[in-house]
Amino acid sequence: MTPRIIPVLCFAALLAAPRNTGSQTYNLKVAVDEVEITFHATDAHGLPVNDLRLDELRLLDNGHPPRRTVLFESLRDLPIRAGILIDTSSSMQQNRPADQAIAIAYAQRILDQKTDQAFVMSFGQRSQMRQTWSSNPTALTAATNQSGIFPSTTAIFDTIYAACRYQFGKLNHAATGNFILLFSDGEDDASFLPLQAAVDMCQQTNTAIYAFRADPPGSFATGLQTLSQLATLTGGRIFHDSDSPSEIDEDLRIIQANLRNQYRLVYNPADLKRDGSFHSIVLLPPDRVAGITARSGYYAPAH
């Protein structure tokens, strides 16, 4: 069957592949022109705005209003699904204690054991699953503390793609708030897939990337640019590693508030060509809203 809501953000090759989401099986054999975005809104104090109406928003897709709005709904207190992705390459060795502290803080103090789940994956040249989906803080903490090896190369894009396709891709993303907690300096020198492939899969599974970035000696601006693209294009955000428990908790609570207070908007673009081009998305809020965080765009299908 064809789902009512399908993002247009996948590869042409993936459009013909069956996909299992929850209890329903989707067969993506036909192209559709519906774009789905989730976003959150905050007031001047940084608090969630939970009473937005569609007529208060102005949406522009490549500078044009949508041809039709299919769905607009408020999403509150969704169960959260988190992927903790830890870069264990040699350039990140000295930052590993700080990364572990943040990941453990999430598992022990933020994750709701009754509703939320997370998995832990480490990566260098290849990715390795350390802990499958679990709501057990002890198991997640143990997986985070595993040292592993320290390869000299890093495949960030391949790892994100795999996490989204094979972990978040199994979920009904309309019923969960999905995000990746990424610990890396952003330097990718081993991926077979490009950044666009990782972003497409994140968008297809409605998964935001929240990156914690250290600044090790010899780090380059390209790493920060990569993390900025990953976060911006998926509706996430970049934080910096901190040794302060209060700062760590505050950063993690911001992520949690974003995911538990969202809106979903589905629309038909006014002009969608199957040329693989990037479409920018702009959401203009009313004056009472200080900010809206959403992904900045999507890639149209290539065929």
N, C-alpha and C positions, 0 to 999 in steps of 0.2 A: 504494500500500500504506500501511497505517497503522503508524507506528513504534511500537516497544515502549515507548519512553520519550519522552513529550512533556510539556514544562512547560505549566501551565495559564495562563501569564502573558501571553498575546497578546490583541490586540484581537479582537473577534468577527468583524470584517471580514477580518482576516488568517487566520482559521481556515479560510476557504474558498479561500485562495490556495495554489498549488503552491509548494513550497520545495525547492530543490536543495541537498543537504548531501553534499559529497564525491561519491562515485560512485553514491549512491543518491538516488532522487527520492521525496520524501514528499508525500503529498496530504492536507492537513489538513482533511478534510471532516466528521469526527465529533469530538465532544467527549470528552475523557477526563478522569479525575480523578486523574492521577498528577502529583505534584510532584517535581521534581528539584532538589537543592541540592548544591553542592560546598562544602567547608570545609577549613580546616587547623587543626591543634592544636599547641600549644607547651608546653614545660615551664617551670619557674621560671626557667631561664636563657635563655629565648627560643629554644631549639632545637626543631626539629620532633619531634613524637611520631609515630612511624611504625607503631606496633603496636596501635592501638586496635581493640577488638572491638565489635560491635554491642550486645552485652549490657551494655557499660559505659556506653552513652549513653542519655540520656532525651530524647526529642523531644516537644515540645508545639507543636501547631498551633492557634492561638487558645485556648490553655490546655488542649487535649485531646490525648491520645496518638493517633497515627495508627491508622486502621482496619487497615492492613496495610503491612508493609515489603516492597517489591518487590525492591530491590537495595541492597546495601552493599558497596563495594569500595574498595581502596586504589589511589591513582594516584601513581606515582613517575616522576620524570624525564620528564615529558611535554614534547614540543616546545612552545616558547612562541611565541605570536602576539601582537604588541603593536601598538596603534594610538597613535601620538604625535600628540595633538591640541593645537595651540598657538593660544591666543587672541591675535589681532593687533589687537584693537580699541584705540582711542586710550587707554583707561584703563590698558592694559598695556604701553605703550611703554617706560617706564623699567625695567620688570622683564624685558624681552625678553632682555638678555644673560644673566641668571641662568637663565631658562628654557632658553635655547639650551645653556648649559653642562651642565645636567642631562640634557637630551635627547641631547646629543652623548656625554656620559659613558656613557649607557646603550648607545648604538650602538657605541661604540668599546671599552668595557671590560666590559660585562655580557652583551650579546647573543652567543650562541653561533652562529658562522657556519655550523656544520655542521648544526644542528637548528632554529634559531630564525629568524623573519622578523618584519619590522615594516613599517609604512607611516607616512607623515607627512602630516598634513592641517592646514592653517591655517584659521582661521575668524574672521569678524567678523559682519557681517549675513548673509553667506553663507559656506559652506565651500568650500575649494578643495584638491584633492588635489595635494600637492607631490611625493610619491614613492609609487608603488604598492609592493606587497609585495616586500621585498628582504632579503637577508641581508648585503648589502654595506655596511660601515660608512661608506665614503667617499661612496656615493650618499645614504645616510640623513643624513650630516652636511651634505652640500651642500644637501639639501632643507630641513633645519632652519635653515640660515643664510640662506635666501631671505627677504628683508625684506618683500616684498609691500606692500599698502596698509594704512592705519590708519583703518578706518571708526569711526564714533562709536557704533555699536550692535553688540550681541552676541547671537548665536543659539546658545546652548550646547545646549539641548535638541534642536533640529533637527539639529545637527551630530552629537551622540551617537547619535541615532536613525539617521541616515544611515550613520554608520560601522558600527554594529552590524548593520543590515539588509543593507547592500550590500557590506560587507567581511567581517565575522565571520560573517554569515549564509551565506556561500559555503563555510565550513569545516565539517568534521565535528567539532563541539565536544566530542565524547566522546573525541577523540584528541589534543586540544591544550589547553594552558593559555592562556586568552585574557584580555587585560587592556587597558585604555585608560590611557595616561599623559597625564593632563589638566593643562594649564597654563592657569589662569584665576583671576580674582578672584571668579567665581561670580555675577556680575551679568548676568542674562539679561533683555534688553529688546526682543528682536526675533524670538523663536521663534514659529512658528505652532502648534507642538505643546506640550502641557504637560509638566511634569516626569514625570508618570506614564507618558506614552508612551515617553519615553527610557528610563526604568527598565524598563518591560515588555520593550522590545526587547533591552536588556542581559541581562535574566534569560532571555529566550527563546534567546539565543545564548551563554549561560553566560559573560558577559564582566564582569569586575570593574573598577571604576573606582578608580584610585589618582591622587589629585589633589595637585598641588603648588600651593600658594596663596601668592601674595605679598600684602602688606598695603599697597597704594599709598595715598597721601594721599586722604582723602575716601571710603575704602572703607566699606561698610556691613555691618552684621551679617547682612543678608539674603543676601549673597553667601556668607558662611561657612556659613550655614544650608543654602543650596542645595547646596553642595559636600558638606556632611555628610550630607545626605539621599541624594545620588547615591552616595557611597561606602558608607554604611551599608546601603542597600537592595540594593546589588549585591555586597556582601562585600569591599569594598576598604578604603581608608584615606586619610586626609589627612596630607600632609607640608607643611612650610614651606620656601620657597626658602632655599638656603644658598649662600654663597660658598666654603665649605670643601670641597675635593675629598674629604677623608676622610668628612665627613658625607654628602655626595652619594652616595658609593660605598656607605656603610652603609645608607642609605635604599633604594637600588636593590637591594642584596643581600637586604634584608628582603622586597621584592616578589618577587624571584626565588625565594627559599626558600619563600615562601607558595605560589607557583604550581607549583613542582616537587614539593611534598609535600602532596598533597590527598587527600580522601576524597570519594566520591560516594554520595549516599543518595537513593533514590527511594521514595516512599511514597504511599499513598492516604489523604487526610485523612478524619477521622471525620465531618465535616459540611462539605460544600462546596456552597454555593448559588451559582448563576450570577447574582450581583447586583452584580458589580464591586467588592465590598467588599475592604478590606485585611485580610489574614491575617498575624498576627505569628507568627514562628518562633523558638522557643527551644530551643537544644541545651545540655543540662546534662551536663558531662563528669565523669569520675571524679576523685577527689582528686589523682591523680598528674599530671593535666593542669592547667596554670595558666590556660590560656585557649584558647578556640575562636573563630575568626573566620569568620563566615558572613553572608550577607545576612539582614537582620532580618525579612523577610517577602515577601509577593507580593500581587498584586491578582488576585482571582478573575475569571473571564470575566464580561462584562456580560450575556451572553445564552446 
